[in-house]
Amino acid sequence: MHISLFLFIFCNPLFNGLTKTDQPIPCSIKQICKIGGIENEIIYQWAGICVDDSSTIFLTDLMDCSVKKIKDGKLIKTTGRRGQGPGEFQQPVKIQIHNNMIYINDIYSSGVHVFNKDLEFCEKRWGKHYFQNFIPIEGGSAIITGMPINGGKGILQYVDKQDSIYKKIIYCDETDMYYTYIAFTLDAENNIIIIFKFKDCVMKISQQGEVLWSQQIFKGKKTKLDKQFNNIKLPSKHYFKSVILDKYDNIYILGGSYSKKQSRDIYVLSSAGEYKAVLTLDEKSHMLYIDENNYLYTRADDGAGVSKYLINYK
């Protein structure tokens, strides 16, 4: 099955001011398999996913509070259960793989649970901190973003293995809490690509905190505060949901409520922030993942399955 690809010319108003580069351009995506699905009950409601270099899939499942290891479409092992002890979860969401170790955070508890690739619990790390997103880096450290609070700036924090913060980068000076909801990833040079969930902004910053570029996908469309929570007005619509890079450092951004095809449109930018293409998924997804072999993974069957795609380039 092919996913429709729509390439826009340089003057497309959606990307006014952006140009193309010589990086390979994705021209089509072909689904090569679907893992799980409603009919086989391997996966119930997956939230986060990562894949190692042998194409073994590790994912978090919200329904049974577990972590699952899947190889060649077969469930190899499940670990975790509802609870607050080591290797137990209340709502496991984000999962990362780094140096052959699996890192998982639970949005209702601090720190991350660390497992080996056999899904044996090893340790709890960075337990002093509650965070919405994290990326493990060398030396047992991580880059984390704290839980948004009203009146607080958006800050990326570098925390070492001993749980001490040794570096901070301010990525947003605005203090309204919804502006600090982000997703981020690292490029080949360890620059940080950030998407804002409730703001029309995609940006790249260096490890020193320098803004290398910043782009608006929706012409700076203003955020609507249409939801009330504890006397605080908040937005209910997402601009962007997920960001990931391919092997050429192209940036894939999953659009949200403001996209023409909500939760299906993928905006592809070059490493310089220049427009490349828009891909449109057949099914809605909450996130994107591209593995070391350059395969794309997205949601299928309302979270009960994972679709795996081959990316073709011009």
ZASE-166470 format. One record per atom (N, C-alpha, C): residue in three letters; x, y, z. Coordinates in steps of 0.2 Angstrom, whole numbers, plus 5000, padded with zeros to 4 digits. Layout:
<rs>
ALAXYZ/...
</rs>
This chain:
<rs>
MET500449945000/MET500050005000/MET500450065000/HIS500350114996/HIS500750174995/HIS500350234999/ILE500750275002/ILE500450335005/ILE500550385000/SER499950425000/SER499950484995/SER500550534997/LEU500850554992/LEU501350604993/LEU501250664989/PHE501250724992/PHE501050784988/PHE501650834989/LEU502050844983/LEU502550894983/LEU502350964981/PHE502551014985/PHE502351074984/PHE502851114981/ILE502751164976/ILE503251204973/ILE503451254978/PHE504051294977/PHE504351334981/PHE503851394983/CYS503451414979/CYS502951474981/CYS502351444985/ASN502351384987/ASN501751364990/ASN501651414997/PRO501051444998/PRO500951485003/PRO501051455010/LEU500951385010/LEU501051355017/LEU501751365019/PHE502251365015/PHE502951365016/PHE503251425013/ASN502951485013/ASN503151545010/ASN503851565013/GLY504351565008/GLY505051585010/GLY505451525011/LEU505251465010/LEU505651405011/LEU505851385004/THR506451355004/THR506751334997/THR506951264998/LYS507051224992/LYS507351164992/LYS508051154993/THR508351104995/THR509051094995/THR509251024991/ASP509851004991/ASP510050954987/ASP510050884991/GLN509750884997/GLN509650825001/GLN509150784997/PRO509250714997/PRO508750674994/PRO508050684996/ILE507550684992/ILE506850704993/ILE506450644994/PRO506150634999/PRO505650574999/PRO505150574994/CYS505050524990/CYS504550534985/CYS503950484986/SER504050434990/SER503450384991/SER503650344997/ILE503050325000/ILE503150275006/ILE502750215005/LYS503050155006/LYS502650095005/LYS502650055011/GLN502050035013/GLN501949995019/GLN502149925017/ILE502649905021/ILE502949835020/ILE502649785025/CYS502349805031/CYS502049755035/CYS501649795041/LYS501249765044/LYS500849785050/LYS500949735056/ILE501149765061/ILE501349725067/ILE500749735072/GLY500449675075/GLY499949675079/GLY499249685075/GLY498849725078/GLY498149735075/GLY497649715079/ILE497049735078/ILE496449715082/ILE496349645083/GLU496449605077/GLU496349535077/GLU496749495081/ASN497349515083/ASN497849465086/ASN498049475093/GLU497849535095/GLU497849555103/GLU498649555105/ILE499149565101/ILE499749575103/ILE499849645107/ILE499549695104/ILE499649765106/ILE498949785108/TYR498849825113/TYR498249845115/TYR498149925114/GLN498649965116/GLN498550035115/GLN499250065116/TRP499750055111/TRP500350075112/TRP500450155112/ALA500950175116/ALA501050245116/ALA501750265114/GLY502250235115/GLY502950255113/GLY503250195110/ILE503750205105/ILE504050145102/ILE504850165100/CYS505250115100/CYS505950125098/CYS506150055095/VAL506650055091/VAL506849995087/VAL507549995087/ASP507849935088/ASP508549925088/ASP508849915081/ASP509449905080/ASP509749895073/ASP509649825070/SER509349775074/SER509049715071/SER508349715070/SER508049775070/SER507349785069/SER506849755074/THR507149745080/THR506749725086/THR506349785088/ILE505749775089/ILE505349835092/ILE505249825099/PHE505249885102/PHE505149895110/PHE504549945110/LEU504049935114/LEU503549985114/LEU503149985121/THR502950035123/THR502550045129/THR501750035127/ASP501449995132/ASP500749985131/ASP500350015137/LEU499950065135/LEU499550095141/LEU499050055144/MET498750005140/MET498149965142/MET498349925148/ASP498949885147/ASP499149835153/ASP499749865156/CYS499949925155/CYS500549955159/CYS501149915158/SER501249895152/SER501849855150/SER502349885145/VAL502849845145/VAL503349855139/VAL503449795135/LYS503349795129/LYS503349735125/LYS503949735120/LYS504249675119/LYS504749665114/LYS504449615108/ILE504549645102/ILE504249615096/ILE504749605091/LYS504749545088/LYS505249525083/LYS504949485077/ASP504949515071/ASP504649485065/ASP503949475066/GLY503649525070/GLY502949515071/GLY502649475076/LYS503149445080/LYS502949405085/LYS503149435092/LEU502649425097/LEU502849445104/LEU503349405107/ILE503949435109/ILE504449395112/ILE504449395119/LYS504249455122/LYS504249455129/LYS503849515131/THR503549515137/THR503149575140/THR503349575147/THR503549635149/THR503649655156/THR503349715159/GLY503349725165/GLY502949775168/GLY502249765170/ARG501949805175/ARG501249795177/ARG501149855180/ARG500449865182/ARG500249925186/ARG500549925193/GLY500849985195/GLY501149985201/GLY501650045202/GLN501950055207/GLN502450105208/GLN503150075210/GLY503250015210/GLY503849985211/GLY504349985205/PRO504949955206/PRO505449955201/PRO505149915195/GLY505149945189/GLY504949905183/GLY504149905183/GLU503849945187/GLU503149945187/GLU502850015185/PHE502250025182/PHE502050085179/PHE501350105180/GLN501150165180/GLN500550185180/GLN500250215173/GLN500750245170/GLN500550265163/GLN501250265159/PRO501550215156/PRO502150215153/PRO502050245146/VAL502450295144/VAL502350335138/VAL502950335134/LYS503450375135/LYS504050385131/LYS504550325132/ILE504850305127/ILE505350245127/ILE505850265122/GLN506450255124/GLN507050275120/GLN507550215121/ILE507950205116/ILE508550155116/ILE509150195115/HIS509650175119/HIS510350215119/HIS510850165122/ASN511350155118/ASN511850105120/ASN511650035122/ASN511150015118/ASN510849945120/ASN510449945126/MET510249995129/MET509849995135/MET509150035133/ILE508650015137/ILE507950035135/ILE507750085141/TYR507550145139/TYR507350195144/TYR506650215144/ILE506250205149/ILE505550225149/ILE505350265155/ASN504950315153/ASN504650365158/ASN503950355159/ASP503650365165/ASP502950365167/ASP502750435169/ILE502250455166/ILE502050525167/ILE501850545174/TYR501650485178/TYR501450495184/TYR501950485190/SER502650475188/SER503150465192/SER503750495190/SER504250505194/SER504850545192/SER505350495189/GLY505850525186/GLY506350485183/GLY506150435177/VAL506650385176/VAL506550335170/VAL506750265173/HIS506350215170/HIS506550145172/HIS507050125166/VAL507550095168/VAL508050075163/VAL508049995163/PHE508049965157/PHE508049895156/PHE508549875151/ASN508749815151/ASN509249795146/ASN508749765140/LYS509049745135/LYS508649725129/LYS508249655130/ASP508449625135/ASP508049565137/ASP507449585142/LEU507349655142/LEU506849675146/LEU506849655154/GLU507549655156/GLU507649645163/GLU507749715166/PHE507449725172/PHE507549795175/PHE508249795178/CYS508549855177/CYS509149875179/CYS509249925184/GLU508849985183/GLU508950035188/GLU508450085187/LYS508350135192/LYS507950195191/LYS508450245190/ARG508350295186/ARG508850345185/ARG508450415184/TRP508750465186/TRP508550535186/TRP507950545190/GLY507850515196/GLY507250505200/GLY507050575203/LYS507550625203/LYS507350685206/LYS506850725202/HIS506750705196/HIS506450755191/HIS505850715188/TYR505350765187/TYR504750745183/TYR504850785176/PHE504650745171/PHE504750775164/PHE504350755159/GLN504250795154/GLN503750775149/GLN504150745143/ASN504750755142/ASN505150725137/ASN505850715139/PHE506250665136/PHE506950655137/PHE507250625132/ILE507950635131/ILE508350595127/ILE508950575130/PRO509150515131/PRO509750495134/PRO510350515130/ILE510950535133/ILE511550555129/ILE512150515132/GLU512750525130/GLU513350495132/GLU513450515139/GLY513850465142/GLY514050475149/GLY513550465154/GLY512950435153/GLY512450415157/GLY511950475159/SER512050525155/SER511650595155/SER511050585151/ALA510650645152/ALA510050645148/ALA509850725147/ILE509550735141/ILE509250805140/ILE508450795142/ILE508250835147/ILE507550825149/ILE507150895148/THR506550895147/THR506050955148/THR505650945154/GLY505650985158/GLY505150985164/GLY504450985163/MET504050965167/MET503350975167/MET503151045167/PRO502751065162/PRO502551145161/PRO502151165168/ILE502351225170/ILE502051265175/ILE501951335173/ASN501351365175/ASN501151425173/ASN501651475176/GLY501951525172/GLY502451575175/GLY503151545174/GLY503251485171/GLY503951465170/GLY504151465163/LYS504751475162/LYS505051475155/LYS505151405152/GLY505151395146/GLY505351335143/GLY506151325143/ILE506351265147/ILE507051255148/ILE507151185147/LEU507751175143/LEU508051105142/LEU508551105147/GLN508551045151/GLN509051035156/GLN509450975155/TYR510050975156/TYR510550925155/TYR510650895162/VAL510550835163/VAL510550795170/VAL511050745169/ASP511550735174/ASP512050685174/ASP511750615177/LYS512150565177/LYS512050505180/LYS511950505188/GLN512250555191/GLN512150565198/GLN511550615200/ASP511150625194/ASP510550665195/ASP510550735197/SER511150765194/SER511350835195/SER511250875189/ILE510950925189/ILE510850965183/ILE511451005182/TYR511750995176/TYR512451035174/TYR512351085169/LYS511851095166/LYS511751135160/LYS511051155159/LYS510851215157/LYS510151235155/LYS510151275149/ILE509651265145/ILE509551305139/ILE508851325139/ILE508751395138/ILE508051415138/ILE507851415130/TYR507351385129/TYR507051375122/TYR506451415121/CYS506151445126/CYS505551485125/CYS505551535131/ASP505551605130/ASP505451655135/ASP504751665137/GLU504251645134/GLU503551655135/GLU503351605141/THR503051635146/THR502851605152/THR502151565153/ASP501751575148/ASP501151535148/ASP501351465147/MET501051425151/MET501251355152/MET501151315145/TYR500651325141/TYR500551285135/TYR501051295130/TYR501451355130/TYR501951365126/TYR502551325127/THR502651295133/THR503251255134/THR503151175133/TYR502551155130/TYR502451085128/TYR502751075122/ILE503251035122/ILE503651025115/ILE503850955114/ALA504050935108/ALA504450875107/ALA505050895104/PHE505550855105/PHE506250865102/PHE506650805100/THR507150815096/THR507550765094/THR508250795092/LEU508750755091/LEU509450775090/LEU509650755083/ASP509950805079/ASP510250785073/ASP510950755073/ALA511250745068/ALA511950705067/ALA512450745071/GLU512350815071/GLU512850855075/GLU512650875082/ASN512150845084/ASN511850855091/ASN511550925092/ASN511350955086/ASN510951005087/ASN510250985089/ILE509851025092/ILE509151005095/ILE508651035090/ILE508150995087/ILE507651015083/ILE506951005088/ILE506651065089/ILE506051075093/ILE505451085089/ILE504951055091/ILE504251075089/ILE503851095095/PHE503451145094/PHE502951165099/PHE502251135098/LYS501951105103/LYS501351075103/LYS500751125102/PHE500851185105/PHE500251225105/PHE500551295102/LYS501051295098/LYS501251355095/LYS501551345088/ASP501351385083/ASP501651375076/ASP502351385076/CYS502751345078/CYS503551355078/CYS503851285078/VAL504351285073/VAL504851235073/VAL505551265073/MET505951245077/MET506651275077/MET507251225079/LYS507751255077/LYS508451215078/LYS508851255082/ILE509151225088/ILE509551265092/ILE510251225093/SER510751255094/SER511451225095/SER511451195102/GLN511951155104/GLN512051135111/GLN512251195115/GLN512451255112/GLN512651315116/GLN512051355117/GLY511451335114/GLY510851375115/GLY510651425110/GLU511151425104/GLU511051475099/GLU510451455094/VAL510051495093/VAL509451475088/VAL509751485081/LEU509751425078/LEU510051415071/LEU509551435066/TRP508951415067/TRP508351435062/TRP507751425066/SER507251465064/SER506551455066/SER506051465061/GLN505551415060/GLN505051425055/GLN504351415057/GLN503851445054/GLN503151435055/GLN502851405049/ILE502551345051/ILE502151305045/ILE501551335043/PHE501151365048/PHE500451385047/PHE500451465047/LYS500951495044/LYS500951575044/LYS500851605051/GLY501051575056/GLY501051605062/GLY500351605065/LYS499951565063/LYS499251555066/LYS499151565073/LYS498751605076/LYS498751615083/LYS498451555087/THR498651545093/THR498451495097/THR497751515100/LYS497251475099/LYS496551485102/LYS496551455109/LEU496351495114/LEU496251465121/LEU495551455122/ASP495351385120/ASP494651375120/ASP494451315126/LYS494951305130/LYS494851255136/LYS494951285142/GLN494551275147/GLN494551295154/GLN494851245159/PHE495351255163/PHE495551205167/PHE495851245174/ASN495451235179/ASN495651265186/ASN495751335185/ASN495251375182/ASN495351445180/ASN495851465176/ILE496151415172/ILE496751435168/ILE496451415161/LYS496551465156/LYS496351455149/LYS496851415145/LEU496751365142/LEU497151325138/LEU496951305131/PRO497451295127/PRO497151275120/PRO497051195120/SER496551185115/SER496351105115/SER496651075108/LYS496951125104/LYS497151095097/LYS497851105097/HIS498151045094/HIS498851035093/HIS499051065086/TYR499651105086/TYR499951115079/TYR500351055077/PHE500751025081/PHE501250975079/PHE501250925085/LYS501350855083/LYS501350805088/LYS501950765089/SER502350765083/SER502950715084/SER503450745079/VAL504150735080/VAL504650755076/VAL505250695076/ILE505450685070/ILE505950625070/ILE506450645063/LEU507050615063/LEU507450625057/LEU507550565054/ASP507650565047/ASP507950505043/ASP508650505043/LYS508950465039/LYS509650455039/LYS510050515035/TYR509650555031/TYR509950605028/TYR509850675032/ASP509550665038/ASP509450725042/ASP508850765040/ASN508450735035/ASN507750775034/ASN507350765040/ILE506950815041/ILE506550825047/ILE505850805046/TYR505550755049/TYR504850735048/TYR504450765054/ILE503950805053/ILE503550835058/ILE502750815057/LEU502450775062/LEU501750755061/LEU501350815063/GLY500950835059/GLY500450895060/GLY499850865064/GLY499550915068/GLY498950905072/GLY498350935070/SER497950965074/SER497350995072/SER497251045067/TYR497851085066/TYR497851135061/TYR498051115054/SER498151045053/SER498351015047/SER497751005042/LYS497851005036/LYS497250995031/LYS496950925033/LYS497450875034/LYS497250805036/LYS497550795043/GLN497150805048/GLN497350805055/GLN497650735057/SER498250745060/SER498650685063/SER498850635057/ARG498850665051/ARG499050625045/ARG499550655041/ASP499550725040/ASP500050755036/ASP500750765040/ILE501250745036/ILE501950745038/ILE502250795034/TYR502550855038/TYR502950905034/TYR503650885035/VAL503950885029/VAL504650865028/VAL505050925027/LEU505550945031/LEU506050995030/LEU506750975030/SER507151015027/SER507850995026/SER508151015033/SER508850995034/SER509151005040/SER509251085041/ALA509251115035/ALA509251195036/ALA508551225037/GLY508051185038/GLY507351215039/GLY507051235032/GLU507251205027/GLU506951225020/GLU506451165018/TYR505951195015/TYR505351145013/TYR505651095008/LYS505351035010/LYS505450975005/LYS504850945002/ALA504350925007/ALA503750895004/ALA503250885010/VAL502650865008/VAL502150845013/VAL501950775011/LEU501950735016/LEU501750665015/LEU501050655019/THR500650615017/THR499950605020/THR499850535021/LEU499750515028/LEU499650455030/LEU498950425029/ASP498850365028/ASP498150335027/ASP497750335033/GLU498150325039/GLU497850325046/GLU498150375050/LYS497750395055/LYS497950445060/LYS498450415064/SER498950455066/SER499450435071/SER499650485076/HIS499850465082/HIS500050515087/HIS500750525087/MET501150485083/MET501850495083/MET502250465077/LEU502850475076/LEU503250455071/LEU503850425074/TYR504150375070/TYR504750345072/TYR505150315066/ILE505750335065/ILE506250315060/ILE506850275063/ASP506950215061/ASP507450175064/ASP508150185061/GLU508650145063/GLU509250155060/GLU509350125053/ASN508850085051/ASN508850065044/ASN508450105040/ASN508150155043/ASN507750215039/ASN507050185037/TYR506750145041/TYR506050125040/TYR505650175045/LEU505050185043/LEU504650235046/LEU504050185050/TYR503950205056/TYR503450175060/TYR502850225062/THR502250205061/THR501750245063/THR501150205066/ARG500650235069/ARG500050205072/ARG499650165067/ALA499350115069/ALA498850075065/ALA498350055070/ASP497750045067/ASP497150015070/ASP497050045077/ASP497050115077/ASP496850155083/ASP497350135089/GLY497950115088/GLY498450105093/GLY498550025094/ALA498149985091/ALA498249915092/ALA498749885087/GLY498949925083/GLY499449895078/GLY499949955076/VAL500549925073/VAL501049975071/VAL501149965064/SER501150015060/SER501350005052/SER502050025051/LYS502349985047/LYS503049995045/LYS503150005038/TYR503450065036/TYR503550085029/TYR504250095027/LEU504350075020/LEU504950095017/LEU504850165014/ILE505450205015/ILE505450275012/ILE505850275006/ASN505550295000/ASN505850294994/ASN506050374993/TYR506650384989/TYR506850444988/TYR507050464981/LYS506950524979/LYS507150544972/LYS507950554972/
</rs>
